[in-house]
Amino acid sequence: MSYTAATKPTFYFIGVTTAQSSIMRVFPEWARHLGLGDVEMKGIDFPLHASREAYREAVEFLRDDPLSLGALVTTHKIDLYAACEDLFDEIDPHARIMGETSCLSKRDGKFVCHAKDPITSGLALDGFLPPEHFARTGAEVFSMGAGGSTIALTWHLMQTSRGANRPSRVIVSNRSAARLEEIERIHRELHLGVPCEYVVAPLPQDNDAVLARLSPGALVINATGLGKDAPGSPLTNAGVFPERAIAWDLNYRGELVFLDQARAQQSARALQVEDGWTYFIYGWTRVIAEVFHIDIPTRGPDFDEICRIAAAAGKPAPARPLA
């Protein structure tokens, strides 16, 4: 890929289909609201699991170009970190522990790698989970997809500071075993005391089987990218959610098949169904705060205004009615 030196302060989005993201409409409005000045956003698209050389070329460009201020990384968080770990001057503790990066920034002449997902997924989760949900229900967490988002959100939910409000078990599935081995290693090294199970699930039917043995109130997460970065869902239409489960799709745009499947059972199974819009807002605002060295609140009237601006500029239309 050919990279051209930035002619004004530029913020990058490293993803798969960046032009389709709401951030391309939201960021200019946020930049005006936050007083960022004459700045630009550019997308860098890679296919899933791109080559090591492709990741390094992009990161070396960002590191060396004076007006390229930093980047948000999605989908490629683990692969990019693995390919580029030696290119960073500093690596924050979360990034080093979890082996992934969602934010690249520059501070005091140093090129810094951060993992913001433990913070952003925690803010999103705590915003919609009912009070003391796991303490009351004794339910499990089932996260489909063993990427950086699952590493981060399971870390948040297993923290000992949550006391009794932790899942009774964390189950992670993935189509291939290698990513499961990595997340198992991380969970083992964190030693947080919550039982964990790892399921190789090459077919959606394999995830259906896990779904069938979950207890009422389970938190079921689509962290695969299916429905956005690739078509489909990690479940089949025959999969049955536990009663009173919470279904969370980390995606907010695309086909959102997983959300359709959950909504089809919402009434009969008394489900709480959540999309990834708030996760999107927290994810971007935490990275923008880091890259531009500004304070952005995570609650209160100023945060509410940031949410209002984002919804007006780029929130997708409501989900289509179910047939």
N, C-alpha and C positions, 0 to 999 in steps of 0.2 A: 504494500500500500504506500502511496505517496503522501507525505505530510508537508504542509506549507507553513512557514513561520507565521505566527499570529501577528496581526497589525494593530490589535487593540487587546485589552485584557480579555482572555478567553477561558471559558469553563467548559469541560468536555463531559460527555456522557458515553461511557463504554458499555455497549449492550449488544443486542441482536437485531432489533427492529426499532432503532431509536427514533426515527422520523415519525413513527406512529404514536409515540408516547405523548401524553398530555403535557409533559414538562415543556415541550417545545412551545406551547401556547402559554403555559403558566409562568415560566421563568421570566420572560420580559416584564410581565405585570409585577411579579415579586421584586425584580430588580429595581423597578421604579419606586415601589413602596418602601423598599429597604435602603434606597439611596445608594445603589452600587455604582452609579455612573454609566459611562458608555462601555458596556460589557457585551460580550457575545457568547452564545452557547453553540457548540458543535457536537454532533454525534459521531461516534466511531463504532461501526458494526463489524462484528466477527461472527462466524458460524459457531455453533456449539462446539466446545472442545477444539478451539483453533490451535495452530501450531505454536510451539514455544517461541519460535523466531518471530512470529507475528505479534505476540504479546510484548516481547522485548523491544521490538522496533517502535511500537506505540509508546511504551513507557520511557524509553530513552529519549524520544522526541519531546514528550511532556517534561521530562526532567531538564532538558538542555535548552528549551525554547523560553526566552525570558518572559514573554507575555502570555504564555500558557500557564495558568494559575493552579490548575488541578483538575480533578475528575471525580465523578461518581462512577462506580463500577457495579453493574448488576449482571447476573447470570454467570459471568466469568470469574467470580470472586476467588475461588479456590485455584483454578487453572492459572490465572494471571499471577497470583501470589507465588505459586510454585515455580513459575517460569522466571520471575523477576525479583525474588527475595534479595538477591545480592546487589540490586540497583538502588535500594533505598538507603538513605543516610540514617533514618530512624524508623523503627517499627513499634507501634504501640503494643502494650501488653496483650490486649484482646486479639489483635492480629496475629501475634506470635503464638499464643496459646491455640487459637482456632485454625491457624494456617490458611487465612483468607483475608482479603481486603475489599472494602466497599468505598474507600475514600483515599485519594491521593492529594496531598497539599504541599505547599512550600511555606516554611517559616524560618526566619533568621538565616537564610541562605542554605537551609537543609531541605531535602526532599523526603517527605514523611508519608508513611503508609499507615492507615488506620483501619480498624474494623468497627464500624458504627452500628452494625446490626444488633449486637447485644443490647444497645441502648434503644434503638428505634423499634425493634420487635417488642421489647418490654413495654415501651410507652403505648404501642398499639394494643397489645394484649391486655394490659391493665385497664385500658380504656373501655373494653367491651366485656371482659369476663365478669360475671356476677360476683358480688362480694363473697370472699371465702369459698369460692366455687369448689376447689378440690378438697378443702377441709370438710365441707358439707357432704359431698358426693362420693369421695373416695375414688373418683374416676381416673381413667388413663388419658394419656396424650398419644395420638397416633399421627405421626407426620410422614407423609409420602414424599420422598425425595430427600437425599442425604447431602445436599449442598450446604453452602454457607449459611443460608437462612435458617435451616433446621438446626445446625450447630448452635447458632446464636439464640434462637428462641427456646431450645431445650435447656441451654445454659441458664437462661433467665428463669425458667419455670422450676428448675431444680435447686436454685440458691437456698442455702440453709436459712438465710434471713427471712424467708417466707414462712418459716415455722411449719405448722400443720397444713398450710395451704399450698401443698405441692402434689403433683400427680402421684398416684399409687404406682404407676409404671409408665415408662416412656418406650414407645414402640416406633421404630424407624424402618421404613421399607425403601428399597431402591432397586432399579432394574439390574444393576450390576453389583458385584460383591466388593469391588475395590473401594468405592466411596463408603460403603458400610464399614469396612475394616478401619478406615481413617476416622470416622466419627466414633466408632467403638473405642479406638485408642484415646481420642480426646476425652470422651466421657470417663474412661478408666483413670486417666491422669488427673481429671478434675476431682474425682473421688467425692462426689456430693451425696452419695447414699441413697439415691433413687434407683430401683431396679430398672434395667434397660434391656430391650430385646431388639434384635436386628434381623430383618426378613428380606431375603432376596426375592424380588417380585417382578419377574420379567413380563408378566401378563397382568392386565387389570383384574382378572379373576383372582389372582393371588392377593391383591389388596381387598377385594370383596370378602375373602375368607377371614382376613384379619378383622375387618369391619364387623363381621357376624359374631365375633367373640368379645367385643367391647362391652363394657358395662354402661348403664344409663348415665348420661351427663358427660360422656367422653368428648374431648376436644379432638376433632378430626381436621387435619390441615393438608391442603394441596400446596406443597412446596416444590412441585416438579417442574413448573413452567408450562405444563400442558394446558392448553386453552389460551395461551398467549404466544410463547416462543415456538410452540409446535401444536398441531391440532390435537383435540381429544381431551380425555380425562384419565386420571389414574384408576378410576373405577368404571365398572360397566353399569348399564342402566338397571341391572338386576341387584346391585349392591344395596343392602338395607342398613340405614343408619341406626344406631342405638336410640332409644327414646331419650328425649331431652338433651340430645347431643348438641354441641356447638360446632358448626361446619364453617371453617375459615379458609377462603381461597386467597392466597397472597397476591393473585392477579386482580386487577380492576378493569382491564381492557382485554379485548380479544373475544373468542367464542365463549369462554367461561362455561364450558360444559359441566364442570364440577358444580358450579353454583346452580345451574339449571337442575341437575340431579338432586341437589339438596332441597331446592325450593319445591320440587315435585313432591317431596315427602314432608315438607315443613309442617303442614297442618296435622297430618295423620300421626307423625312421630314427635310433634311438639319441639321442633328444632329451632335453634337460634342460628341464623345464617348471616355471615359477615363476608364482605369482599375486602379487597386490598387497598381501598382508597385512603383510609387514615394512615395505613402503613406507608403508602406512597408519600403522603405529606410529611410524616416524621422522618422518613428516609432522606428525602431531599433537603429538608430544612436543617437537619443535623450536619449534612455534608456542606451545604452552602455556608453555614455558620463557621465551619472549620476552614474552608478554602478562602473565604473573604474576611476572616478574622473579625467577625461581628457576633453580637449576642442576639439570638432569636429565642423567644420564650417557647415553652412547651405546654403552657396552659394560660388561661386568663384572657382578658379582652384583646390583647395584642395578638395572641395566637388565634383567637376566634376570627380576627380580621384577616389573618393570613389564610385561614381555611376558606373564608368567604371569597377572597380574591381567587384562590385556586379553583373553587367550584364554579365561579362565574366564567373564568377563562378557559377551563379545560376539562371539567368533570364530564365523563361520558353520559349519554342519555340513560334514563332508568332502564333496567332489564326489561326485555320484551315479556309480555304476559305469557304464562304457560297455557298450552292448548288444553 
